[in-house]
Amino acid sequence: MTGRPALDYTPHSETDVRELLEAVGAGSVEELFAEIPAAVRFADELHLPAGLSEAELMAELTRLAAADCPASGLVSFLGAGVYDHYVPAIVDAIVSRGEYLTAYTPYQPERSQGVLQSIFEYQSAICELTGMEVSNASMYDAGTALAEASFLAGGQTRRARVIVSEGVHPEYRQVLATESAGYGPRPETAPLAAGAATDLALLQGALGDDVAAVVLQQPNVFGALEDMAAAARLAHEAGALFVAVVDPVSLGLLAPPGEYRADIVVGEGQALGNPMSYGGPGLGFMAVTARLMRRLPGRLVGETVDAEGRRGFVLTLQTREQHIRREKATSNICSNHALNALAAVVYLSWLGKEGFPALAELCARRAAYLRERLLELPGVEAYTAGPVFREFVVRLPLPATRLVDALVPRGFLAGVPMSRFAGAFGAVAAETPSTGAPSTGAATSATAADPAAGGNAAAAALDDVLLLAVTEKRTREQIDAFVAAVAEVLAGHGEARGGSSVLSESGPAAEEADRA
């Protein structure tokens, strides 16, 4: 290599390179790297395209971006943990301010009062939502929050197992399985009953004096509503803690976990003022009872007064390895999603105490309306039994992936085919819950990390099962157009098999949607 440096795509000018070489006492770039054996050095020229101007680069990026169709360009019924809620302009206006956007860990409280107060307000909002006594400053996401809850329960009870309902999101269970592979209690799954809710009889049979915690999700991944109070009672009778994985928006309508005596509450806060952003980042929230406060992982902001009696905020009760001896730490998690948490508290403040339950009710009404309309179509059956909040599952007369693919050109994201998660479920997946058929089996150590957990039968049983979510952004007109598009696809499928399709415009959910 002679003359012009081979790495001329770096931002260093020839003057920069000359000054650098003079500073280190080298005569050339070749001399600088002379100690690297020639056998391992790349001797050829780098075949890179010619550089672009800023205008040319923006044009190329725009062209590439146009090849994708973002969720915002379609009418989305996607769910399963990430939701298309409206994010008001005030959220971006606040979180884009430089003092928040660039702020790092607030180790020096005298210089970080604004960030500390924002986290304190977030913690207060999470406690008010969940009915719990203490919240931390947020976690990475719901999956890591669930793993931390398991570790907390194991440390508190000194027990070796955690029973996790199959109704808990498979991806959360997968994170738990990964993080607990060599540490903490061993996760085992409790099967679902017909109707897609947890089989409490089998759950009770799996309990023992070595169970640290019982984990249920409300609503669960199928959209079914769980009997959280009964599950909490079973856990406590066995001396275990009860962990509730909750949808924060649902708490505008459903009982808060503190009311049914949950010990630990975790969940995904993306729906609180954070965009879908291709699936992340979101934020995991975590709250506990006062009894477990000193085992709470991550950071915790407390309120105090300074030497002059003025209100102030500080980091407190830091049981993480950055602050105390490593062997004494309750967790090695060293950060949180403070900017996402700030977005959540701005969003909740914007909605207020009246707007938040109104939002939850609107989602529930529109979900009920879509569900009723879909169940009027020939061949579409209920999979999730009972009332639902924002999302639900139906069984189709054709593979769910085929319907999803067919509706994208029509402008719809139809939902999430549950066959994607087939390996995370056991024998109950082979039954149609709406039939009321009993479930059989017992708690198993199979997890979402093990594709063989459900076997081929589960995969086949979920092939025609579709999960749909409805937010406040979906209008009745969009829902009606979506149902009509689904009917067209099903009619084409039915005609190929000698079937037909019928639409209906009536029903109690339609009246509720009109009032909404």
SULQUI-V524665 format. One record per residue. N is the residue number from 1. RES is the residue in one letter. PSI is psi in whole degrees, 0 to 359 (NA if undefined). OMEGA is omega in whole degrees, 0 to 359 (NA if undefined). NEAR is the number of other C-alpha atoms within 12 Angstrom. Layout:
BEGIN
n->{N,N}
res->{RES,RES}
psi->{PSI,PSI}
omega->{OMEGA,OMEGA}
near->{NEAR,NEAR}
END
This chain:
BEGIN
n->{1,2,3,4,5,6,7,8,9,10,11,12,13,14,15,16,17,18,19,20,21,22,23,24,25,26,27,28,29,30,31,32,33,34,35,36,37,38,39,40,41,42,43,44,45,46,47,48,49,50,51,52,53,54,55,56,57,58,59,60,61,62,63,64,65,66,67,68,69,70,71,72,73,74,75,76,77,78,79,80,81,82,83,84,85,86,87,88,89,90,91,92,93,94,95,96,97,98,99,100,101,102,103,104,105,106,107,108,109,110,111,112,113,114,115,116,117,118,119,120,121,122,123,124,125,126,127,128,129,130,131,132,133,134,135,136,137,138,139,140,141,142,143,144,145,146,147,148,149,150,151,152,153,154,155,156,157,158,159,160,161,162,163,164,165,166,167,168,169,170,171,172,173,174,175,176,177,178,179,180,181,182,183,184,185,186,187,188,189,190,191,192,193,194,195,196,197,198,199,200,201,202,203,204,205,206,207,208,209,210,211,212,213,214,215,216,217,218,219,220,221,222,223,224,225,226,227,228,229,230,231,232,233,234,235,236,237,238,239,240,241,242,243,244,245,246,247,248,249,250,251,252,253,254,255,256,257,258,259,260,261,262,263,264,265,266,267,268,269,270,271,272,273,274,275,276,277,278,279,280,281,282,283,284,285,286,287,288,289,290,291,292,293,294,295,296,297,298,299,300,301,302,303,304,305,306,307,308,309,310,311,312,313,314,315,316,317,318,319,320,321,322,323,324,325,326,327,328,329,330,331,332,333,334,335,336,337,338,339,340,341,342,343,344,345,346,347,348,349,350,351,352,353,354,355,356,357,358,359,360,361,362,363,364,365,366,367,368,369,370,371,372,373,374,375,376,377,378,379,380,381,382,383,384,385,386,387,388,389,390,391,392,393,394,395,396,397,398,399,400,401,402,403,404,405,406,407,408,409,410,411,412,413,414,415,416,417,418,419,420,421,422,423,424,425,426,427,428,429,430,431,432,433,434,435,436,437,438,439,440,441,442,443,444,445,446,447,448,449,450,451,452,453,454,455,456,457,458,459,460,461,462,463,464,465,466,467,468,469,470,471,472,473,474,475,476,477,478,479,480,481,482,483,484,485,486,487,488,489,490,491,492,493,494,495,496,497,498,499,500,501,502,503,504,505,506,507,508,509,510,511,512,513,514,515,516}
res->{M,T,G,R,P,A,L,D,Y,T,P,H,S,E,T,D,V,R,E,L,L,E,A,V,G,A,G,S,V,E,E,L,F,A,E,I,P,A,A,V,R,F,A,D,E,L,H,L,P,A,G,L,S,E,A,E,L,M,A,E,L,T,R,L,A,A,A,D,C,P,A,S,G,L,V,S,F,L,G,A,G,V,Y,D,H,Y,V,P,A,I,V,D,A,I,V,S,R,G,E,Y,L,T,A,Y,T,P,Y,Q,P,E,R,S,Q,G,V,L,Q,S,I,F,E,Y,Q,S,A,I,C,E,L,T,G,M,E,V,S,N,A,S,M,Y,D,A,G,T,A,L,A,E,A,S,F,L,A,G,G,Q,T,R,R,A,R,V,I,V,S,E,G,V,H,P,E,Y,R,Q,V,L,A,T,E,S,A,G,Y,G,P,R,P,E,T,A,P,L,A,A,G,A,A,T,D,L,A,L,L,Q,G,A,L,G,D,D,V,A,A,V,V,L,Q,Q,P,N,V,F,G,A,L,E,D,M,A,A,A,A,R,L,A,H,E,A,G,A,L,F,V,A,V,V,D,P,V,S,L,G,L,L,A,P,P,G,E,Y,R,A,D,I,V,V,G,E,G,Q,A,L,G,N,P,M,S,Y,G,G,P,G,L,G,F,M,A,V,T,A,R,L,M,R,R,L,P,G,R,L,V,G,E,T,V,D,A,E,G,R,R,G,F,V,L,T,L,Q,T,R,E,Q,H,I,R,R,E,K,A,T,S,N,I,C,S,N,H,A,L,N,A,L,A,A,V,V,Y,L,S,W,L,G,K,E,G,F,P,A,L,A,E,L,C,A,R,R,A,A,Y,L,R,E,R,L,L,E,L,P,G,V,E,A,Y,T,A,G,P,V,F,R,E,F,V,V,R,L,P,L,P,A,T,R,L,V,D,A,L,V,P,R,G,F,L,A,G,V,P,M,S,R,F,A,G,A,F,G,A,V,A,A,E,T,P,S,T,G,A,P,S,T,G,A,A,T,S,A,T,A,A,D,P,A,A,G,G,N,A,A,A,A,A,L,D,D,V,L,L,L,A,V,T,E,K,R,T,R,E,Q,I,D,A,F,V,A,A,V,A,E,V,L,A,G,H,G,E,A,R,G,G,S,S,V,L,S,E,S,G,P,A,A,E,E,A,D,R,A}
psi->{117,161,235,131,143,335,46,3,356,164,5,131,170,325,317,315,317,316,321,314,321,322,326,357,31,145,341,169,323,318,326,323,19,332,347,123,140,331,336,5,144,113,343,169,147,121,82,148,163,150,156,152,168,317,317,321,316,321,320,318,322,319,316,319,327,343,341,154,102,160,329,345,359,165,110,131,24,150,231,40,340,128,148,70,158,131,111,155,331,331,306,325,324,309,344,354,140,323,339,319,326,359,140,193,125,66,328,97,327,341,359,29,323,312,317,318,321,320,320,318,323,313,319,319,318,319,319,321,315,345,19,173,332,137,149,186,13,162,185,311,182,324,313,328,321,318,317,324,321,317,319,314,319,319,325,319,343,36,165,351,150,124,119,125,144,346,350,140,129,326,326,319,327,318,316,315,320,312,333,10,325,15,144,180,153,121,137,153,145,130,165,153,174,132,354,9,164,137,100,332,316,327,314,322,336,348,152,180,5,10,122,325,156,134,123,155,141,116,158,184,339,359,0,146,127,155,82,323,318,319,320,320,317,318,313,325,333,3,14,162,158,124,124,124,114,152,118,325,327,338,355,342,319,162,138,150,328,333,327,23,41,145,325,137,129,166,179,126,13,323,347,78,10,133,167,321,49,24,5,167,156,212,141,132,153,131,151,172,162,331,331,7,318,355,1,125,168,204,155,129,131,160,140,192,150,187,339,9,10,144,139,173,142,158,136,160,50,99,32,162,343,342,333,174,136,319,346,351,143,343,155,11,129,5,185,177,73,322,320,323,323,317,320,315,328,316,314,323,324,318,315,177,336,322,327,309,329,320,313,318,321,317,316,317,317,327,318,322,313,319,315,318,318,322,349,344,139,132,350,126,153,136,315,123,154,185,157,164,281,337,160,171,139,157,132,163,14,165,137,324,327,320,316,312,323,334,344,313,340,0,18,140,105,343,195,115,126,349,339,329,16,322,351,356,153,214,336,334,339,354,156,108,329,345,344,12,138,151,151,160,182,175,141,156,359,142,176,342,350,101,339,359,317,342,180,330,317,319,315,323,333,3,326,22,129,133,128,144,145,120,180,345,343,116,166,322,319,319,315,318,322,313,320,320,319,317,321,316,316,325,318,321,320,323,325,339,12,23,188,177,143,140,152,149,2,175,155,325,329,320,320,318,324,316,327,NA}
omega->{180,177,185,181,180,183,184,175,175,184,182,176,178,177,178,182,181,179,179,181,178,182,182,177,178,182,182,176,179,179,180,183,185,182,177,183,181,183,182,179,179,187,184,175,174,183,181,177,179,179,180,171,179,181,179,179,179,179,180,178,177,178,180,181,181,178,178,174,182,179,180,179,180,173,192,171,178,178,179,173,178,192,183,175,177,177,183,184,183,181,179,180,181,186,179,177,186,183,176,186,185,185,177,182,184,181,181,185,183,180,188,185,180,179,180,180,179,178,178,179,176,179,180,180,179,178,180,179,189,185,179,187,183,175,172,187,180,178,180,182,183,181,179,176,178,178,179,177,178,179,179,181,179,179,181,186,184,180,196,183,171,179,184,178,174,177,174,185,182,180,175,179,179,176,178,181,181,184,183,183,180,184,175,181,180,180,174,184,174,187,177,176,173,184,174,174,183,176,186,178,178,176,180,180,181,183,178,183,175,181,181,184,171,184,173,178,183,345,184,188,174,182,181,176,182,173,186,181,180,179,178,180,178,180,183,178,178,180,181,173,177,180,178,172,190,171,185,181,180,182,170,180,187,181,177,183,178,181,178,169,171,177,180,178,176,178,179,184,181,183,181,172,179,180,180,172,179,177,178,2,172,172,174,175,183,179,184,172,180,181,183,188,184,175,183,182,178,183,181,179,179,179,182,173,179,184,180,177,180,180,179,184,181,168,184,178,182,181,179,191,177,187,183,179,189,183,179,184,176,182,175,176,191,182,178,179,187,182,177,177,176,177,181,183,174,180,180,178,178,179,181,185,177,182,183,176,177,176,181,180,180,177,182,181,183,174,179,180,179,181,180,180,180,181,174,182,180,176,179,183,176,172,176,180,175,181,179,179,185,181,184,183,175,174,185,176,177,179,184,180,179,178,180,181,183,185,178,178,178,176,183,164,195,183,184,175,184,175,176,183,190,183,183,185,182,188,183,180,181,180,173,186,183,180,180,180,182,176,178,178,180,179,183,179,177,183,178,179,183,183,181,185,181,180,181,181,180,180,180,182,180,183,183,183,185,176,179,178,182,177,180,180,181,179,177,180,178,180,179,179,178,180,178,179,176,181,179,180,179,179,177,177,181,179,178,181,178,182,180,183,179,176,177,182,188,177,182,180,177,177,178,180,177,180,178,NA}
near->{19,13,12,17,23,22,22,19,17,12,11,15,15,20,13,16,25,20,17,18,19,16,13,15,13,17,19,24,27,23,17,20,18,16,12,12,11,13,9,11,14,14,13,12,15,13,10,12,8,11,14,14,10,10,11,13,14,13,14,15,15,13,12,12,12,12,10,14,18,20,26,23,16,24,35,37,46,35,37,39,45,41,42,38,35,25,27,22,17,23,29,23,18,25,29,18,18,15,19,30,19,15,24,21,28,30,22,16,24,18,18,24,28,25,36,39,31,38,41,34,32,41,37,33,37,44,33,25,42,41,33,34,30,39,45,51,50,52,43,36,37,44,35,40,46,50,47,45,51,55,42,44,43,34,31,28,27,22,29,28,35,49,52,55,53,52,46,51,42,40,32,43,45,33,28,39,36,23,28,30,18,12,22,32,35,34,46,39,45,43,43,47,40,31,37,49,45,48,35,37,23,27,39,29,21,31,37,24,22,25,39,39,53,55,52,52,47,46,43,44,46,52,44,38,34,41,26,38,26,23,40,34,26,33,39,27,20,26,24,38,46,46,48,52,50,48,46,47,45,39,35,31,29,31,28,32,43,32,22,29,29,44,46,53,54,48,50,47,49,44,46,45,41,38,30,29,18,18,22,22,28,38,43,45,56,59,51,39,29,20,18,30,28,28,36,46,47,43,44,42,37,29,25,20,14,14,8,8,9,10,16,25,29,31,31,26,27,33,29,27,21,22,23,15,14,15,13,17,26,35,37,29,29,23,28,33,39,43,40,41,47,45,41,46,41,30,37,36,25,23,25,17,19,15,18,27,23,21,35,34,30,34,39,37,36,42,40,40,44,49,45,34,36,44,32,26,33,27,26,33,29,41,43,43,32,25,29,41,44,53,46,49,52,45,40,37,34,32,30,35,26,26,37,34,20,26,29,26,17,24,24,33,39,42,41,37,36,39,34,29,41,37,33,46,52,43,38,40,45,33,31,32,34,26,20,19,19,25,29,23,21,29,36,32,31,32,43,36,29,26,23,21,31,33,26,21,23,29,30,26,34,42,31,35,44,46,44,47,43,46,39,32,26,36,26,32,19,27,37,28,25,37,36,27,30,44,34,25,34,35,27,21,24,23,14,12,12,11,19,20,26,22,25,20,26,18,20,18,26,27,19,22,32,20,14,23}
END
